[in-house]
């Protein structure tokens, strides 16, 4: 099983085990080896949502680029948050600091303003439990990834040690064969030398 499949399966099991928020708009689920929670974006085309994704290493807020073209600012309960959005594969994403995550968890409403005349909004009802569940799920993902990395490293180390042992055996066998060949040649040369020394004496007799 590849690392991506292993982590994806594990996060699915973790989230299915009950790491989820109560509100349907802020339910934590697994996706692509991470944990994420979504909320509908009011003012955006149907089906578009903001996503908060956690891997245990980082937490990001993502929105479709088409939902908020242009520069985007994030406000919670009317207070602008210190986040910077970057374009990435058809979406805009921003790293969330613990302070911003805490503001999302405690807030009542979220607003995203871009180049469009009207801002996008989302209710934060249920986000408090979702952020806590996301943190727990993300930490489990991080630990699972570390465990998988250690397992892969141990397998690679064992394979490298086996290759080194096989190489050492091959070198030893080659050295033994070379030494045997050298000894045989020396013995053959000695026999030739001895025969040359004996033959002249036989002619004299």
C-alpha positions, -999 to +999 in steps of 0.1 A: +000+000+000+014+034-010+018+061+016-010+082+001-035+053+002-024+044+037-029+079+050-062+084+032-076+051+045-064+059+080-079+094+081-111+080+068-112+056+097-103+083+122-130+106+110-156+079+107-148+070+143-165+101+155-141+130+150-168+152+135-186+184+142-223+184+149-234+211+124-238+198+088-220+228+074-189+222+096-185+184+095-150+171+096-141+144+070-110+129+054-098+140+020-065+132+002-046+123+033-058+153+053-088+163+074-111+190+062-143+208+071-165+229+047-191+257+049-214+270+023-205+304+008-235+327+007-233+349-024-213+323-044-226+301-072-243+270-059-221+242-048-191+264-039-178+262-004-149+274+017-127+246+030-105+245+061-079+217+057-055+203+083-026+179+080-012+183+115+017+203+100-004+232+087-040+244+085-052+262+054-084+280+043-093+273+007-119+288-016-125+283-054-108+311-074-141+316-093-159+323-061-138+353-052-117+367-081-091+392-073-075+401-040-093+386-010-095+397+025-110+377+054-130+392+082-146+375+112-174+394+129-163+425+111-127+422+122-102+418+094-078+388+099-041+387+090-042+362+062-027+362+027-043+343-001-022+326-028-034+311-061-030+273-063-046+250-089-079+268-094-083+279-058-071+305-034-055+293-002-042+309+030-023+295+059-042+300+092-024+309+124-037+296+157-051+331+164-071+330+132-083+295+139-094+306+173-113+335+158-131+312+134-140+289+163-154+317+184-169+338+157-204+341+144-199+350+108-171+351+082-168+374+053-145+372+022-142+403+000-125+402-034-129+421-066-167+413-069-191+440-057-207+418-031-187+399-004-191+362+003-203+352+037-205+320+057-221+312+091-196+300+117-223+282+137-207+248+147-172+260+137-160+258+173-164+220+176-153+217+140-119+234+147-113+213+177-122+181+158-100+193+129-071+198+152-074+163+167-079+147+133-050+166+118-027+156+147-036+120+142-029+123+105+005+138+113+013+110+137+002+084+112+023+100+085+053+099+108+048+063+117+045+054+080+077+074+073+095+055+100+082+022+087+093+030+052+127+042+064+132+010+084+124-010+053+148+011+032+175+007+059+170-030+060+171-033+022+203-012+022+219-034+048+210-065+028+225-050-003+257-041+016+259-076+030+254-091-005+280-067-019+304-077+008+299-114+002+304-108-035+336-089-029+349-116-006+340-143-031+358-124-059+388-118-037+389-155-028+386-165-064+414-141-074+436-154-046+429-190-057+437-181-093+469-164-083+480-193-062+472-218-090+491-197-115+521-195-091+519-233-087+517-238-124+546-215-130+566-233-104+560-267-121+570-252-154+602-238-139+610-271-122+604-291-154+628-268-173+654-273-146+650-311-147+649-316-185+685-303-192+699-328-166+682-356-183+698-347-217+732-346-201+728-382-189 
